[in-house]
Amino acid sequence: MLCPVNMTFRNSVEEKKVEGIPDRTISCLLLDLSAAKGNNIVLILDCCHSAGIDRGVIVGPGAGAKAREIGDGEITISARCDFSIYSGRTSRSRKSSQSTTNTNFSGSLWDSHILLAACGRNQKAWEKQKKGLFTHALLQAVRETPRTYLTYRSLMLRFDKMPPYQSPQLDGNNIHRRLFYPSQESVNTSMILCRREDKRPYLILEAGKTLGVTKGLIYQLYRTDFHESESPPLGTAVVREVETECTSQLCPHDSEFFVTRGDIPNFWYARLVKASRRSLLIYCDDSHSSFLEKVINGNPTQLTVSVARTNNRQEADLCLKVEGDNVTFDRGRNSYFKDDKVSFKLMKDNNLFGSMDSPRISKVTSTVNDIAQTQRIINHYANFTYHLTVKSPYTISEIFDTSVTMHKLRGRTPRTLRPILSSQNALDDEELVRIEVDTPLPSTTTPSYYGFTLKNNGDRNLYACLFYFDASTLEIENWFHSKPNLADDKTVDPCIRARSTLTFGFGNTGTRRFVFKIPKDQDVDICCFKIFLSLKPLDLRSISQTFKASRGAVLLDEESDTEDLPDSPDESWASLVIPVILNRSSK
């Protein structure tokens, strides 16, 4: 709830009451604004998250600091507190808001806006000399750094001088956008944050086992997290050691890197340019050997994976078919499979995709003259298959006592969607979900909506990420992500508190409902969802990749890659892959 400065309290004698503004009202206003004007909205709050927030505060703020706070017993609120703000608006406006396919839900509204908040859920927002600590740090960061160098994600790194008792929070789907720039600008999620600590001769890459990082991977280093075309690389570096689920050691090839780059702050950004996994085997019929030669050995190259030609289609990972000037792509009998106990077994020999008609990567094409596009598709295939294949050593139920349920939803508007009890499917590891899709639907027919529930039955707070994998397009889209990690001594609010639930597609999460669709020239399509849970906030957005094409599910709106597992497998994270086979209804 937002509390106006002239708000009326329980014991106030004022004749005219001024009530607080509930979060549900703010949520609805943001929904409508996003539906009408787009999601290029930034909400900045230099205040506590709720009244009575002093519970649990241990660290003192020091002399001269003051927090604006209200005790729980002082607040009173009526059922009509927001009538003049929202409920009294015209029915036409409300109807327009509710009917948009991009509508979110009340709550954190993950896609409608970006939130910059002064502190965590169990902290206070402090001020000194009548100046908010958060506002002061925000203005200082914007003044000291050219706006063209700042995204919302990199802005948070400028808050390193905030006191340990106040941790600013960043939330939203679009945190990689440039600060206060139009939303149409393309966003780069491939950059991974790096830090240098205590003048060590290497960088700490903010990526580890959960992202499939292995020894020998090569990254280019950049000053900003914008597209590489806007910022030339500063050099290259190699992964020397994978430390944890979220960190690795990255050593610059140039021994003088830190000497010659002394004017740059202690954080950089890294983009993968060469994977050290086994070679991807590609088949192309003999009559087009010169084309495949250019793809494999072209210089300069866009390839980030090692690639080798095979003349045996049965042992290929990826098959290329050339007809005239056009190139299409299909999955081979191999699958770039990680053959050990932390693999998604349904991917072996591409068995998961056996029911699809060829070509099974139907919505991605290239031409014989566009070598760069062909190489990008090969990269996307490798990234797609690798991240879909690699799993955590343990399941989410084994580590965190967490269950995942998929729902069919019922409701007339996005805000009233609720699960249909008879449609709930509790999902186990590697369990297939089969859905019949009626397409095309008459314009008068409401499509079937779906969502997930994650139930944390344990005693530990968890962070969550949800990714969508589309087999026909090779797209990987980030559908939900925990707040990004901040400076080392800062606290990030968890997504799923102990013994609570997190919902996707309905409820208060702010994630959009989704529907399943089959491309018009297919009878079968396959997609997968991958859920990550962890004890720490993980930044996994670099998994994402996009080709603009039709999709199966739509949000409405040189060393071996096999590392020896440690004696005690990592129990700080776990993942679940949910494969969904879509069949066109015969009705």
Number of C-alpha atoms within 10 A of each C-alpha: 15 18 18 11 8 10 14 21 18 10 10 11 9 9 7 8 14 16 21 21 17 14 16 16 20 17 20 23 16 21 25 20 17 20 21 13 9 15 19 18 19 16 11 15 18 18 23 25 20 19 20 16 19 16 10 8 11 9 11 9 17 9 7 9 15 17 16 11 17 16 11 11 11 13 17 13 16 8 6 10 18 18 11 9 13 14 14 9 11 9 10 8 11 14 11 12 23 20 13 16 15 20 27 34 28 24 17 20 24 24 25 29 23 23 22 21 22 26 26 22 17 19 24 28 25 24 20 15 9 11 12 19 19 26 17 13 18 19 10 13 18 15 10 9 12 9 15 12 16 22 21 21 21 22 19 21 14 19 19 16 9 17 16 15 20 22 27 26 22 25 23 23 22 23 22 20 25 24 18 14 12 11 14 9 9 12 16 17 20 20 23 21 22 23 17 18 12 7 9 10 15 22 23 23 26 23 24 20 19 23 21 16 23 23 22 20 22 24 26 20 25 24 17 22 28 23 16 17 7 9 14 13 17 16 14 20 25 20 22 17 17 21 15 15 23 23 21 24 25 28 22 23 12 12 11 10 17 17 9 10 11 9 8 10 10 15 18 22 23 26 22 20 15 18 23 19 21 18 17 21 22 23 23 21 15 10 8 14 13 10 16 21 12 16 22 20 12 15 8 7 14 20 22 21 23 17 17 16 17 18 13 13 18 13 16 23 25 25 20 20 15 17 11 8 10 13 17 19 25 19 23 22 18 19 23 25 20 21 13 10 12 15 19 22 19 15 21 17 20 18 13 17 20 12 14 20 14 13 16 23 21 22 18 21 15 19 16 18 13 13 19 18 16 25 21 16 21 23 19 23 23 24 22 20 21 21 18 23 21 24 25 23 17 19 21 24 18 11 17 24 15 19 17 23 16 20 23 20 23 16 12 11 13 26 16 12 20 19 21 13 11 8 13 17 14 14 16 16 14 14 14 16 14 12 13 15 21 17 17 11 10 9 7 6 7 9 16 14 22 25 23 21 20 20 19 23 16 16 12 14 18 24 22 24 22 20 21 23 28 20 24 24 24 26 24 27 17 20 19 22 23 28 22 21 20 21 17 8 13 20 22 22 25 20 20 20 18 16 14 15 16 18 19 22 26 28 22 19 19 24 28 27 25 22 16 22 21 23 18 10 7 14 17 20 26 23 24 20 19 19 19 23 27 24 16 21 23 26 20 24 24 17 18 20 18 11 13 9 13 17 22 23 21 14 19 17 14 14 13 12 17 13 10 6 10 7 6 6 10 16 17 17 25 24 22 25 26 21 21 20 19 22 20 19 12 9 6
